[in-house]
Amino acid sequence: MTKVSEQRLFDALATITRAFGEGGFPPVDAAGPGAADGVADASPAIEALSDDTREVLGEAALAVAYGAFASRGGDGGAIHTLVAAMGLMAHLSGEEPDPPAEILSIAAEDARVEAEIDRAGEAIDTEFGRDAPAEALVAALEARILGTAITLAGCTLPDSTAGQSEVRLRAARWLARLSAGLMAMNVAQVGNAAAAVPEPSAPA
């Protein structure tokens, strides 16, 4: 991996952040403000996007995001990570990334969802009883989730089945959508709870 100076790394991060914030990304051969007669601007940020330094740039971006969200706490960092993963998986599928639309595309009948929840609860109660330790119940529910995910991912398909990797990618995208939706529900619940707390009255 090519070593990149910190200044070049910071310049690259700033350029990419600004470009995406403005809704696009500058092409590598675009002429910048310092270019003359259409000659491409030799910006350190653009040069840092070579194949040898993309990994360094990606790791730096992840580290910056992790540090920012970890210091703030809450669910925001996890949601943004899921949204980024959804965008990358859309690229792998050859589609235009639109994470908000993907999250909103989750369509499930409330009654059926409630029925699935009740069915899972009844199965756990039947197997473990009401007095089972919480750790055993959580482990059983996690196994149920993993089993369903593996089934959705097409891992039970014969190896000769065509399109198995595409099926797994599609399943992973749905699981990421659901994860982002669940995290958003947590944020909404916290916000609603905060809004329900009455403001302290001013002293007389």
BELDA-V310739 format. One record per residue. N is the residue number from 1. PSI is psi in degrees with one decimal (none if undefined). Layout:
# BELDA-V310739
N;PSI / N;PSI
This chain:
# BELDA-V310739
1;129.7 / 2;135.9 / 3;134.0 / 4;138.2 / 5;153.8 / 6;-38.1 / 7;-42.4 / 8;-37.7 / 9;-45.3 / 10;-41.2 / 11;-41.6 / 12;-44.4 / 13;-42.9 / 14;-42.7 / 15;-45.8 / 16;-43.9 / 17;-46.0 / 18;-42.0 / 19;-46.5 / 20;-33.4 / 21;-27.0 / 22;4.7 / 23;17.4 / 24;-175.6 / 25;130.6 / 26;133.1 / 27;152.3 / 28;-32.8 / 29;14.1 / 30;144.4 / 31;125.1 / 32;-179.4 / 33;-24.0 / 34;1.5 / 35;152.3 / 36;137.3 / 37;39.1 / 38;4.4 / 39;137.2 / 40;138.4 / 41;127.0 / 42;60.6 / 43;132.4 / 44;-32.4 / 45;-41.9 / 46;-41.2 / 47;-31.2 / 48;-6.8 / 49;12.7 / 50;164.2 / 51;-31.7 / 52;-20.0 / 53;0.1 / 54;-39.3 / 55;-41.5 / 56;-43.1 / 57;-43.5 / 58;-42.6 / 59;-38.6 / 60;-41.9 / 61;-41.6 / 62;-40.3 / 63;-41.2 / 64;-45.7 / 65;-43.1 / 66;-46.9 / 67;-41.6 / 68;-45.4 / 69;-34.7 / 70;-37.6 / 71;-25.7 / 72;-30.1 / 73;-176.5 / 74;-173.2 / 75;-5.8 / 76;-44.6 / 77;-41.9 / 78;-40.8 / 79;-45.9 / 80;-36.3 / 81;-43.2 / 82;-41.5 / 83;-41.9 / 84;-41.9 / 85;-39.2 / 86;-40.6 / 87;-41.6 / 88;-40.4 / 89;-32.1 / 90;-40.1 / 91;-44.1 / 92;-30.2 / 93;0.8 / 94;26.5 / 95;160.3 / 96;123.8 / 97;131.4 / 98;70.6 / 99;-43.6 / 100;-42.3 / 101;-35.6 / 102;-42.5 / 103;-43.5 / 104;-14.7 / 105;-7.7 / 106;115.9 / 107;116.1 / 108;138.3 / 109;128.9 / 110;-41.0 / 111;-39.5 / 112;-38.3 / 113;-46.0 / 114;-37.6 / 115;-39.8 / 116;-39.9 / 117;-45.7 / 118;-41.2 / 119;-42.2 / 120;-42.3 / 121;-41.8 / 122;-39.4 / 123;-40.5 / 124;-42.3 / 125;-40.8 / 126;-39.5 / 127;-40.3 / 128;-23.3 / 129;170.1 / 130;-20.7 / 131;12.5 / 132;146.4 / 133;150.0 / 134;-35.6 / 135;-39.2 / 136;-39.7 / 137;-44.1 / 138;-43.3 / 139;-39.5 / 140;-41.1 / 141;-37.1 / 142;-39.4 / 143;-37.0 / 144;-43.0 / 145;-46.9 / 146;-42.1 / 147;-42.5 / 148;-41.4 / 149;-42.7 / 150;-40.1 / 151;-45.5 / 152;-34.7 / 153;-2.8 / 154;13.8 / 155;-15.1 / 156;-2.1 / 157;150.0 / 158;148.7 / 159;-26.3 / 160;-6.6 / 161;130.4 / 162;146.0 / 163;16.8 / 164;-40.9 / 165;-35.8 / 166;-37.2 / 167;-41.2 / 168;-40.4 / 169;-41.4 / 170;-42.7 / 171;-40.7 / 172;-37.6 / 173;-39.3 / 174;-39.3 / 175;-37.6 / 176;-39.4 / 177;-46.9 / 178;-40.5 / 179;-45.3 / 180;-39.7 / 181;-40.9 / 182;-40.8 / 183;-39.6 / 184;-34.6 / 185;-38.7 / 186;-44.5 / 187;-43.1 / 188;-40.3 / 189;-40.8 / 190;-41.5 / 191;-41.3 / 192;-38.1 / 193;-39.5 / 194;-37.7 / 195;-26.2 / 196;-15.6 / 197;123.1 / 198;146.6 / 199;137.7 / 200;137.2 / 201;146.0 / 202;142.0 / 203;144.4 / 204;none
